[in-house]
């Protein structure tokens, strides 16, 4: 993949990996293999036989005891006189590593490579080939090659760590695994600008060529290297070594979203069917796409090292042949190394991992930990990911209790975040959604209830508990909840009247849209009391709408309701929308009748206003005629009074005097 400036110099210093011993007691031209047996090409007959499995080595005692402390002790301290055969089935590296060690003892030149250095280093430790027996012995030589050649190369570090899988616990005790893991972590976190890249990929139009075609190509410093360049190479490691690398990378301070993306990439390779296609969250500069592809010539940028170590198809064959025990170990290890940050991995990945964890019976503590992680990102889930079957042979088809636990973890997390207003999740920064988390979860739960309500074994209590788990403020519209209730009533026709009333209590009729009210008004499965409540709620809405001053205001009120209804319907499953299609004509006809009633009501209202005006006009005319007739009566009465005063003036002198006095005072005031 890449090489540092010191790698080529280290290779030249150690002769390109050619290893020889300057001292040897038997002159030989090399080793000859015949079947499963090895012979030394020399005139001196062999006097010692080493048996390793089915392979036998016909050797000489002196070259071996002069450089191997273990063989020296076995031969000279044995109770058997003239010992000429031993069995060493437990030697690390097997017959391949012992063959190289034996050639070194005879002074035959051997080639040290990244593929054989780990086994040879462990075999040298097993044979006790120390400096006490000979200066520059095999332990010293292999240790120097590891330190100065292997650990300075990205490719060799990966290859050596891969070869350590068969050398436990020797490779672990000799710190080979630790040193290789730290070397890989350092290079993965290093700045690519300071590295001489020997393979930087190709664009989509030009497929990625073979590694051998690029090994002598000139480096390109100007070509930008993607941040996920190391994912493919790290994914070939065994799970315990991958955990060691990720742990070392965490210590180096790599971004948590890149670490999470690497974990998702590894799970794609080793857990078949876990995820098919997902997007890695967290990188604002660039988005990486993970796909479950087995082809080494993918159009995306991939490291050439994968073509060398595993070859096309090898990894997928291994992944498909993994037993349940191995997959369980992988899942448990991945759960333990997922970064604690909220958006390090996607919620879809966590739910699929949780599904496999339950199916493979992962440790309960790790399953609980995974459930809490899902609860932190529950608003990002999809309905498909929530449809997890009941693997414990429960009564229901889907694991409703699991969703209940996830919802509880979500509410606890929301309560924690609300108590800390300064905290803002990463997903809220990149999504920019107007709906808050609780509203999205409410829509998700309503869709889930609609799907699982078709299960005849789903009890009313479980349905009600899950529907009432969220607070009332989470739902601005109860159309989704009404769909779930209607679906449950349809799948459970034997419910009693009391049970149907109990089921409908989870719904608020005041939060139903006009379409839902129209459907509920003619729904025979609903209790009569609920239908009356729906009609009353609809009547209130119509009265409020008609109370406006003009039809334009009425339309402005109905338009947001229509857009809100469209948004809600888009978030509901297709199966329920198809269930309502049969009542579409009835709803349209009822809507037409409703509009006709509105028009008639407005017409009657205008006629009533005109009649009121006419009535007021008639009252005014009647009042005017009564006033004139009253004056006529008053004038006639006045004349009669004057006649009476003239005839009977001697009898009423006081009254006449009183009537004249005010008139006189009034005239005096005028003058």
Phi and psi in degrees as a GROMACS rama.xvg file:
@    title "Ramachandran Plot"
@    xaxis  label "Phi"
@    yaxis  label "Psi"
@TYPE xy
-150.158  159.894  UNK-2
-138.607  143.499  UNK-3
-81.5659  171.526  UNK-4
-69.4661  -24.977  UNK-5
-86.6891  -8.17083  UNK-6
-66.6912  -47.904  UNK-7
-66.4952  -35.3904  UNK-8
-65.8863  -38.835  UNK-9
-66.2553  -37.8881  UNK-10
-65.0315  -38.2291  UNK-11
-68.7391  -36.2708  UNK-12
-63.5845  -35.7666  UNK-13
-101.903  27.9869  UNK-14
63.8019  29.2077  UNK-15
66.0825  20.9813  UNK-16
92.513  8.02705  UNK-17
-84.2841  122.402  UNK-18
-120.089  129.678  UNK-19
-136.019  162.015  UNK-20
-112.405  129.574  UNK-21
-74.966  -21.8144  UNK-22
-116.269  128.529  UNK-23
-153.043  146.506  UNK-24
-95.1492  -15.2619  UNK-25
-123.852  122.444  UNK-26
-75.738  130.235  UNK-27
-146.906  155.832  UNK-28
-100.469  1.26222  UNK-29
136.141  -167.858  UNK-30
-111.692  147.64  UNK-31
-124.354  133.337  UNK-32
-106.407  132.425  UNK-33
-130.884  103.418  UNK-34
68.2308  -123.664  UNK-35
-98.5511  15.1247  UNK-36
-118.115  144.803  UNK-37
-113.993  138.061  UNK-38
-128.624  148.35  UNK-39
-87.9061  128.596  UNK-40
-78.5459  84.4787  UNK-41
-151.768  163.043  UNK-42
-80.5208  -17.9087  UNK-43
-81.0826  125.64  UNK-44
-68.0993  145.987  UNK-45
-71.6946  146.871  UNK-46
-127.985  12.0284  UNK-47
-149.135  135.447  UNK-48
-120.702  127.561  UNK-49
-113.25  122.066  UNK-50
-107.206  121.775  UNK-51
-128.033  101.988  UNK-52
63.9118  -127.105  UNK-53
-89.9607  -4.55555  UNK-54
-97.571  134.371  UNK-55
-121.557  143.229  UNK-56
-119.311  119.192  UNK-57
-95.3735  102.504  UNK-58
-124.84  -169.488  UNK-59
-122.116  146.946  UNK-60
-69.0645  -43.1905  UNK-61
-61.727  -48.5203  UNK-62
-60.6923  -29.5908  UNK-63
-78.1596  -48.4325  UNK-64
-70.3742  -21.6904  UNK-65
-76.1019  -14.9215  UNK-66
-128.406  -11.5163  UNK-67
-116.36  114.268  UNK-68
-67.8844  -32.3122  UNK-69
-69.4975  -47.0805  UNK-70
-66.5099  -34.8109  UNK-71
-60.7003  -45.7247  UNK-72
-69.0699  -39.2213  UNK-73
-65.4646  -42.1623  UNK-74
-74.1738  -45.8504  UNK-75
-88.5511  -16.6231  UNK-76
-106.502  7.78676  UNK-77
-75.539  147.425  UNK-78
-77.5639  -12.584  UNK-79
-90.3251  119.272  UNK-80
-69.4915  140.661  UNK-81
54.7104  54.0796  UNK-82
-65.7303  128.667  UNK-83
-127.723  9.15727  UNK-84
-155.19  135.142  UNK-85
-137.617  157.868  UNK-86
-116.032  126.415  UNK-87
-128.625  68.1824  UNK-88
-73.7043  -17.0415  UNK-89
-95.3686  9.07966  UNK-90
-69.636  130.109  UNK-91
-68.0423  141.87  UNK-92
90.9515  -14.3499  UNK-93
67.3575  -161.797  UNK-94
-63.698  -27.2405  UNK-95
-64.624  -46.5052  UNK-96
-68.0783  -38.7239  UNK-97
-67.3687  -34.3763  UNK-98
-58.4163  -45.6384  UNK-99
-67.335  -40.2621  UNK-100
-64.0288  -40.0317  UNK-101
-66.1903  -40.8929  UNK-102
-61.5084  -39.6003  UNK-103
-61.2472  -40.0876  UNK-104
-63.6843  -31.9381  UNK-105
-86.9531  -3.24942  UNK-106
83.5932  13.1729  UNK-107
-79.1673  135.507  UNK-108
-68.1925  131.286  UNK-109
-124.261  154.024  UNK-110
-103.618  115.558  UNK-111
-85.5048  129.38  UNK-112
-133.071  169.751  UNK-113
-65.392  -23.488  UNK-114
-77.8233  -28.0335  UNK-115
-113.973  -5.03113  UNK-116
-69.0914  -36.9691  UNK-117
-68.4192  -43.7847  UNK-118
-64.8017  -38.6083  UNK-119
-68.8448  -36.5768  UNK-120
-65.2329  -41.1369  UNK-121
-69.1874  -38.4858  UNK-122
-65.3728  -38.5503  UNK-123
-63.8075  -37.349  UNK-124
-68.2784  -38.9658  UNK-125
-64.207  -41.652  UNK-126
-81.4187  -4.34121  UNK-127
58.139  51.5162  UNK-128
-90.9328  75.8149  UNK-129
-97.6143  176.25  UNK-130
-73.1193  -14.7193  UNK-131
-66.3269  -28.4554  UNK-132
-90.0355  -37.9232  UNK-133
-158.388  136.304  UNK-134
-68.6894  135.308  UNK-135
72.7363  37.612  UNK-136
-73.794  -178.773  UNK-137
-65.9066  -35.6173  UNK-138
-61.7648  -45.389  UNK-139
-63.7083  -44.237  UNK-140
-63.4183  -47.5052  UNK-141
-68.6764  -35.6841  UNK-142
-66.5753  -38.9151  UNK-143
-66.4338  -39.341  UNK-144
-64.9909  -39.832  UNK-145
-62.8554  -46.0285  UNK-146
-71.786  -41.1286  UNK-147
-100.195  -20.1235  UNK-148
-111.118  -54.9833  UNK-149
-67.6468  -51.5035  UNK-150
-70.3492  -14.0996  UNK-151
-88.0161  -3.87005  UNK-152
-117.821  132.095  UNK-153
-62.9271  -48.2348  UNK-154
-61.6666  -49.1082  UNK-155
-65.9112  -33.7824  UNK-156
-64.8211  -40.8866  UNK-157
-66.1351  -44.0678  UNK-158
-64.1266  -43.3993  UNK-159
-64.9726  -42.9445  UNK-160
-64.4601  -35.5256  UNK-161
-65.6657  -38.7359  UNK-162
-72.2966  -16.9258  UNK-163
-74.2108  -6.44998  UNK-164
-62.9282  -28.872  UNK-165
-98.1291  9.40077  UNK-166
-118.818  19.4658  UNK-167
-74.6182  140.857  UNK-168
-95.2755  9.50969  UNK-169
-61.2359  -47.3906  UNK-170
-64.2754  -32.1664  UNK-171
-71.274  -43.8729  UNK-172
-67.9693  -30.8516  UNK-173
-86.5183  7.73642  UNK-174
65.1247  18.5697  UNK-175
-69.119  -42.278  UNK-176
-63.8637  -44.3932  UNK-177
-63.7388  -45.2462  UNK-178
-67.3486  -39.9454  UNK-179
-67.0211  -39.3543  UNK-180
-63.7407  -42.9752  UNK-181
-68.0537  -35.3926  UNK-182
-64.6404  -43.8423  UNK-183
-64.5864  -41.526  UNK-184
-64.4131  -41.3395  UNK-185
-62.9775  -42.5813  UNK-186
-72.115  -34.6202  UNK-187
-66.6248  -31.376  UNK-188
-93.3425  -4.66391  UNK-189
-72.3084  156.928  UNK-190
-74.3356  120.133  UNK-191
-60.4139  -19.9887  UNK-192
-67.2132  -25.4795  UNK-193
-92.8707  10.6296  UNK-194
-114.62  141.84  UNK-195
-90.3204  106.21  UNK-196
-85.1505  130.205  UNK-197
-100.255  -6.73567  UNK-198
-152.728  116.235  UNK-199
-123.941  13.8596  UNK-200
78.5285  -178.206  UNK-201
-137.858  166.087  UNK-202
-74.1073  175.726  UNK-203
-65.058  -34.9001  UNK-204
-69.638  -25.9002  UNK-205
-115.629  104.738  UNK-206
-58.3409  155.749  UNK-207
-67.0954  126.279  UNK-208
-80.7424  176.238  UNK-209
-71.3285  157.119  UNK-210
-63.2404  -40.0473  UNK-211
-63.4679  -27.3793  UNK-212
-75.0953  -14.4065  UNK-213
-114.481  -2.79344  UNK-214
-67.5098  -24.279  UNK-215
-106.892  8.2944  UNK-216
-76.1403  154.108  UNK-217
-74.7406  143.402  UNK-218
-70.3621  153.246  UNK-219
-122.123  103.651  UNK-220
-80.5714  -22.8848  UNK-221
-80.419  -18.7458  UNK-222
-76.1422  127.816  UNK-223
-74.2826  133.366  UNK-224
-98.8037  128.735  UNK-225
-69.1985  152.296  UNK-226
-65.6207  -20.1097  UNK-227
-98.099  26.4907  UNK-228
-63.4012  -25.3171  UNK-229
-94.1636  -2.7208  UNK-230
-60.8739  -49.6346  UNK-231
-63.9302  -40.4335  UNK-232
-69.1187  -40.9744  UNK-233
-69.7529  -23.8911  UNK-234
-74.6253  -9.99288  UNK-235
-84.0672  -7.83877  UNK-236
-77.2291  154.493  UNK-237
-67.3554  156.384  UNK-238
-60.3058  -38.9451  UNK-239
-67.9175  -37.0794  UNK-240
-73.9196  -33.7687  UNK-241
-63.8142  -38.4983  UNK-242
-63.4185  -40.3684  UNK-243
-62.9376  -40.8971  UNK-244
-66.2292  -46.2998  UNK-245
-63.8098  -38.7118  UNK-246
-62.0733  -42.9633  UNK-247
-66.2039  -35.9975  UNK-248
-66.9174  -37.3539  UNK-249
-60.9173  -40.782  UNK-250
-63.6157  -33.9901  UNK-251
-72.7222  -15.0349  UNK-252
92.6654  28.2623  UNK-253
-69.0292  153.71  UNK-254
-59.3138  138.12  UNK-255
-66.0866  -30.6313  UNK-256
-70.5886  -30.3653  UNK-257
-71.8211  -38.6285  UNK-258
-63.1612  -43.9233  UNK-259
-62.4452  -37.3724  UNK-260
-65.7258  -38.0555  UNK-261
-65.1781  -38.042  UNK-262
-65.4194  -41.7177  UNK-263
-64.2935  -38.123  UNK-264
-64.9144  -41.9722  UNK-265
-64.5972  -42.1897  UNK-266
-63.8069  -33.9184  UNK-267
-61.5969  -37.0794  UNK-268
-76.2507  -39.4156  UNK-269
-106.028  -8.6451  UNK-270
-120.998  87.522  UNK-271
-59.6687  136.017  UNK-272
82.0933  1.51447  UNK-273
-67.3764  -56.5915  UNK-274
-137.531  142.542  UNK-275
-99.2385  -40.2119  UNK-276
-160.241  123.828  UNK-277
-148.508  163.838  UNK-278
-110.463  135.763  UNK-279
-77.9761  123.22  UNK-280
-82.4824  164.033  UNK-281
106.722  -22.9697  UNK-282
-97.0913  109.203  UNK-283
-76.5498  -26.0579  UNK-284
-78.8284  -38.0375  UNK-285
-152.573  147.215  UNK-286
-105.483  135.394  UNK-287
-104.91  142.525  UNK-288
-110.889  128.422  UNK-289
-106.044  128.714  UNK-290
-134.012  147.267  UNK-291
-83.4532  78.0977  UNK-292
-113.497  136.049  UNK-293
-98.372  -6.76488  UNK-294
-82.6767  134.576  UNK-295
-80.3872  -10.0829  UNK-296
-104.094  43.8185  UNK-297
-65.706  152.247  UNK-298
-70.2388  -23.9284  UNK-299
-76.7129  163.532  UNK-300
-71.3504  123.868  UNK-301
-131.64  149.464  UNK-302
-74.9011  144.834  UNK-303
-72.5197  -18.9277  UNK-304
-60.3142  -35.7584  UNK-305
-60.0001  -32.3246  UNK-306
-70.4801  -26.8988  UNK-307
-81.8821  -49.2062  UNK-308
-75.0689  -52.6964  UNK-309
-100.431  -32.8602  UNK-310
76.8026  158.432  UNK-311
-64.0922  128.018  UNK-312
90.6023  -19.1112  UNK-313
-66.2815  -44.0714  UNK-314
-64.806  -43.6171  UNK-315
-66.7476  -35.7148  UNK-316
-64.066  -39.7101  UNK-317
-65.8146  -42.6262  UNK-318
-64.9577  -38.8515  UNK-319
-71.5464  -23.4174  UNK-320
-92.9673  3.76758  UNK-321
-64.6813  136.661  UNK-322
-80.7522  167.013  UNK-323
-60.8169  -34.0448  UNK-324
-64.1639  -42.35  UNK-325
-67.8411  -41.5848  UNK-326
-64.879  -37.1543  UNK-327
-62.397  -41.504  UNK-328
-65.3043  -38.7576  UNK-329
-63.8092  -45.3157  UNK-330
-63.3221  -44.6361  UNK-331
-62.1966  -38.7018  UNK-332
-69.2547  -40.8574  UNK-333
-66.5539  -37.5934  UNK-334
-62.0704  -36.7833  UNK-335
-73.2754  -19.9444  UNK-336
-110.02  1.52091  UNK-337
-64.396  129.399  UNK-338
-57.8716  147.254  UNK-339
-73.6387  -12.8358  UNK-340
-64.1491  153.159  UNK-341
-63.3503  -45.9143  UNK-342
-106.996  31.6396  UNK-343
-68.8504  -35.0889  UNK-344
-131.504  162.041  UNK-345
-76.8469  155.145  UNK-346
-66.3759  -34.5293  UNK-347
-61.3722  -42.286  UNK-348
-63.1628  -43.1019  UNK-349
-62.5569  -40.3844  UNK-350
-68.7163  -38.6644  UNK-351
-68.7066  -37.26  UNK-352
-66.1844  -37.9838  UNK-353
-64.5177  -39.089  UNK-354
-61.4058  -45.2477  UNK-355
-68.3036  -35.283  UNK-356
-63.1225  -41.0286  UNK-357
-68.9769  -40.1258  UNK-358
-65.8809  -38.2115  UNK-359
-92.6262  4.56081  UNK-360
59.3854  56.1221  UNK-361
-69.2414  160.233  UNK-362
-51.7161  133.677  UNK-363
-57.8659  -35.5514  UNK-364
-63.828  -38.8136  UNK-365
-71.8902  -35.3526  UNK-366
-63.544  -42.0326  UNK-367
-62.7554  -40.8328  UNK-368
-62.4715  -39.7345  UNK-369
-68.0776  -36.8558  UNK-370
-63.0885  -39.0688  UNK-371
-64.9173  -38.4612  UNK-372
-64.0713  -39.1994  UNK-373
-65.7404  -39.7345  UNK-374
-60.6794  -30.3762  UNK-375
-66.548  -28.907  UNK-376
-122.203  27.5526  UNK-377
-63.2436  -27.4731  UNK-378
-69.7792  -13.9196  UNK-379
-90.9401  -2.34952  UNK-380
-73.3078  163.238  UNK-381
-118.98  161.697  UNK-382
-62.8684  -38.1195  UNK-383
-61.4244  -40.3722  UNK-384
-70.8355  -24.8948  UNK-385
-80.7549  -16.6151  UNK-386
-80.5083  73.2436  UNK-387
-95.7431  123.392  UNK-388
-66.6712  161.151  UNK-389
-85.0575  102.895  UNK-390
-82.9862  -10.956  UNK-391
-93.5947  22.9583  UNK-392
57.8652  43.9915  UNK-393
-76.6134  178.1  UNK-394
-71.6857  -37.9168  UNK-395
-87.0567  157.831  UNK-396
-71.1907  -43.0484  UNK-397
-106.084  154.253  UNK-398
-81.6902  84.8613  UNK-399
-70.732  -34.1699  UNK-400
-62.5562  -35.4024  UNK-401
-63.9814  -44.5221  UNK-402
-63.8979  -35.2026  UNK-403
-62.5206  -41.9075  UNK-404
-66.965  -41.2799  UNK-405
-62.4614  -39.1699  UNK-406
-66.3447  -37.4544  UNK-407
-65.0531  -41.9363  UNK-408
-63.2184  -37.1357  UNK-409
-64.2388  -44.6894  UNK-410
-65.2455  -37.4245  UNK-411
-64.0104  -42.4343  UNK-412
-65.0408  -41.3696  UNK-413
-63.4004  -37.9849  UNK-414
-65.7846  -37.8415  UNK-415
-66.7378  -42.639  UNK-416
-70.3165  -34.9247  UNK-417
-67.5053  -28.3731  UNK-418
-74.3875  -16.0131  UNK-419
-120  85.7036  UNK-420
-66.1423  -19.5513  UNK-421
-74.3032  -18.7791  UNK-422
-82.2833  136.428  UNK-423
-137.135  126.621  UNK-424
-68.1319  154.849  UNK-425
-66.0964  -34.677  UNK-426
-65.2298  -32.8121  UNK-427
-67.8811  -26.2156  UNK-428
-75.4053  -35.973  UNK-429
-97.6497  -19.6498  UNK-430
-86.8114  -45.5776  UNK-431
64.9204  41.1288  UNK-432
-91.455  139.388  UNK-433
-71.527  -33.5502  UNK-434
-73.9392  139.39  UNK-435
-80.3102  176.093  UNK-436
-63.8424  -41.4557  UNK-437
-65.6105  -37.2103  UNK-438
-65.8014  -40.5495  UNK-439
-66.1146  -40.5664  UNK-440
-66.0776  -36.7821  UNK-441
-62.5108  -44.1184  UNK-442
-63.6237  -38.612  UNK-443
-65.8963  -42.8928  UNK-444
-65.9826  -40.0166  UNK-445
-63.2579  -41.2953  UNK-446
-65.0857  -39.6189  UNK-447
-64.1991  -42.6749  UNK-448
-62.504  -36.7539  UNK-449
-63.2784  -38.8208  UNK-450
-71.0492  -47.7467  UNK-451
-78.4829  -14.6416  UNK-452
-66.9185  -18.3288  UNK-453
-72.8676  -13.3018  UNK-454
-75.4025  118.689  UNK-455
-68.1774  -19.3464  UNK-456
-88.4672  -1.97279  UNK-457
-75.2603  119.603  UNK-458
-75.0101  155.953  UNK-459
-64.4103  -34.3808  UNK-460
-64.7532  -44.8323  UNK-461
-63.4191  -41.1062  UNK-462
-62.1726  -45.0263  UNK-463
-68.6143  -41.2656  UNK-464
-63.5048  -43.3635  UNK-465
-68.8934  -36.4967  UNK-466
-69.802  -31.9361  UNK-467
-95.5094  5.15607  UNK-468
-66.7044  -36.8227  UNK-469
-83.1362  148.998  UNK-470
-68.8089  161.192  UNK-471
-63.2573  -29.5344  UNK-472
-68.7164  -15.0317  UNK-473
-72.0595  -25.0544  UNK-474
-110.277  116.651  UNK-475
-86.6268  -18.1457  UNK-476
-142.613  135.072  UNK-477
-100.522  20.9629  UNK-478
-63.5836  -42.0911  UNK-479
-63.1474  -39.1685  UNK-480
-67.6163  -36.5025  UNK-481
-65.0522  -38.7927  UNK-482
-60.5804  -43.859  UNK-483
-63.3725  -41.7326  UNK-484
-64.2501  -44.1872  UNK-485
-63.6294  -39.2849  UNK-486
-65.9684  -38.4265  UNK-487
-66.7118  -41.4516  UNK-488
-64.4125  -35.7151  UNK-489
-68.273  -37.5515  UNK-490
-81.8407  -15.224  UNK-491
-126.768  73.3094  UNK-492
-71.8215  -12.0865  UNK-493
-90.5923  9.15906  UNK-494
-66.0644  142.886  UNK-495
-77.4616  169.586  UNK-496
-61.7021  -39.4187  UNK-497
-64.4153  -41.9764  UNK-498
-67.3616  -36.9654  UNK-499
-66.8318  -39.774  UNK-500
-64.1317  -41.1723  UNK-501
-63.0696  -37.8443  UNK-502
-67.4343  -39.9533  UNK-503
-76.1682  -10.2418  UNK-504
-67.6868  -21.0769  UNK-505
-74.2082  -8.59768  UNK-506
-108.665  142.035  UNK-507
-103.933  113.635  UNK-508
-64.5331  -24.2714  UNK-509
-70.3042  -18.5893  UNK-510
-97.696  8.51662  UNK-511
-85.2072  144.075  UNK-512
-76.8873  174.535  UNK-513
-63.6805  -42.1004  UNK-514
-62.4932  -44.0692  UNK-515
-64.4621  -38.6634  UNK-516
-64.7499  -41.3732  UNK-517
-61.93  -40.747  UNK-518
-68.937  -41.8024  UNK-519
-68.8102  -29.4848  UNK-520
-64.8217  -25.8897  UNK-521
-113.705  17.328  UNK-522
-86.5886  110.633  UNK-523
-72.994  -15.4622  UNK-524
-78.9907  -19.0106  UNK-525
-79.2381  149.208  UNK-526
-63.8622  153.747  UNK-527
-62.4255  -36.1627  UNK-528
-62.7892  -39.5628  UNK-529
-68.263  -40.1944  UNK-530
-60.6242  -41.5733  UNK-531
-63.6154  -42.0675  UNK-532
-62.1121  -38.7698  UNK-533
-65.6625  -44.5348  UNK-534
-63.1385  -38.8976  UNK-535
-65.6456  -41.789  UNK-536
-64.107  -38.7568  UNK-537
-67.3799  -37.4271  UNK-538
-64.3618  -39.0077  UNK-539
-64.5909  -40.9296  UNK-540
-64.9415  -41.3878  UNK-541
-66.2169  -39.981  UNK-542
-64.5165  -40.8575  UNK-543
-65.4365  -36.9023  UNK-544
-69.5932  -39.4105  UNK-545
-75.8577  -15.2904  UNK-546
-75.7852  -8.53299  UNK-547
-73.1935  163.683  UNK-548
-77.3352  -24.7998  UNK-549
-150.803  166.51  UNK-550
-66.3029  -26.3863  UNK-551
-64.3225  -40.6499  UNK-552
-66.2167  -35.7468  UNK-553
-63.4065  -42.8525  UNK-554
-65.0382  -38.2467  UNK-555
-65.3429  -25.6381  UNK-556
-79.1567  -35.3105  UNK-557
-80.493  -25.3038  UNK-558
-63.5163  -47.2849  UNK-559
-61.3542  -33.662  UNK-560
-65.6355  -37.6234  UNK-561
-68.5053  -42.7694  UNK-562
-65.5109  -38.7122  UNK-563
-64.833  -38.61  UNK-564
-65.0051  -37.3301  UNK-565
-64.8664  -41.9732  UNK-566
-62.7791  -40.3776  UNK-567
-67.7766  -41.5819  UNK-568
-66.2183  -33.9717  UNK-569
-66.5991  -28.7302  UNK-570
-87.2256  0.361014  UNK-571
-96.7244  154.307  UNK-572
-64.2273  151.339  UNK-573
-65.2906  -30.9694  UNK-574
-61.3829  -38.4421  UNK-575
-74.3422  -35.6523  UNK-576
-62.2251  -37.9538  UNK-577
-65.951  -32.4086  UNK-578
-66.8245  -26.8342  UNK-579
-90.0252  -10.8145  UNK-580
-63.1337  -27.4021  UNK-581
-66.873  -27.4702  UNK-582
-97.2736  11.5785  UNK-583
-65.198  -44.0171  UNK-584
-62.97  -42.8428  UNK-585
-62.0808  -40.9374  UNK-586
-64.9186  -42.0252  UNK-587
-63.8411  -42.0962  UNK-588
-65.1372  -40.652  UNK-589
-65.4817  -36.6371  UNK-590
-65.1701  -39.0852  UNK-591
-64.2055  -43.0813  UNK-592
-62.4434  -37.659  UNK-593
-64.6903  -42.6183  UNK-594
-64.21  -38.3499  UNK-595
-63.0214  -41.3817  UNK-596
-63.517  -38.4088  UNK-597
-62.6064  -44.9194  UNK-598
-63.3169  -43.3591  UNK-599
-63.1122  -37.8575  UNK-600
-64.7993  -41.876  UNK-601
-66.5499  -38.2917  UNK-602
-64.0739  -44.8776  UNK-603
-63.4796  -36.5659  UNK-604
-64.6894  -40.6555  UNK-605
-67.5176  -40.2829  UNK-606
-63.2171  -37.8261  UNK-607
-65.9617  -37.6806  UNK-608
-65.0534  -40.3699  UNK-609
-65.9099  -40.7933  UNK-610
-63.3921  -37.4787  UNK-611
-64.2994  -37.5877  UNK-612
-65.6776  -43.1542  UNK-613
-62.8057  -40.136  UNK-614
-64.1033  -41.2493  UNK-615
-64.7676  -37.4241  UNK-616
-64.9354  -41.7357  UNK-617
-64.5344  -40.2577  UNK-618
-62.8911  -37.4555  UNK-619
-66.1656  -42.6651  UNK-620
-64.5994  -42.4371  UNK-621
-62.8169  -37.9051  UNK-622
-68.7437  -35.9905  UNK-623
-68.3733  -44.6521  UNK-624
-64.1385  -37.6285  UNK-625
-65.8464  -33.6371  UNK-626
-69.1821  -41.295  UNK-627
-68.5865  -41.6898  UNK-628
-63.2673  -32.9893  UNK-629
-65.3949  -39.22  UNK-630
-65.0495  -40.4272  UNK-631
-59.4889  -45.1543  UNK-632
-62.1054  -38.6643  UNK-633
-67.0332  -40.3153  UNK-634
-65.6308  -41.353  UNK-635
-61.2393  -40.7127  UNK-636
-65.6026  -33.4221  UNK-637
-67.3362  -42.4096  UNK-638
-60.9421  -43.5771  UNK-639
-62.1095  -35.1676  UNK-640
-68.33  -39.581  UNK-641
-63.8703  -40.512  UNK-642
-62.8775  -42.3355  UNK-643
-65.0658  -36.9302  UNK-644
-67.8681  -34.7349  UNK-645
-68.8878  -39.6935  UNK-646
-74.6736  -35.1248  UNK-647
-115.126  35.1206  UNK-648
-68.8449  -38.1012  UNK-649
-61.1315  -27.5286  UNK-650
-80.8889  -23.7843  UNK-651
-129.06  63.2238  UNK-652
-72.0371  -31.0957  UNK-653
-68.2898  -39.7838  UNK-654
-68.2189  -42.117  UNK-655
-64.1871  -38.5766  UNK-656
-64.2659  -39.6379  UNK-657
-67.1185  -36.5395  UNK-658
-70.6967  -28.6765  UNK-659
-82.7558  -31.7332  UNK-660
-61.273  -46.0328  UNK-661
-63.3423  -34.6624  UNK-662
-66.2104  -38.0492  UNK-663
-67.5598  -42.4806  UNK-664
-63.7981  -39.9478  UNK-665
-61.336  -41.3525  UNK-666
-67.2877  -40.4184  UNK-667
-60.983  -37.9091  UNK-668
-69.6503  -32.0382  UNK-669
-68.411  -42.8542  UNK-670
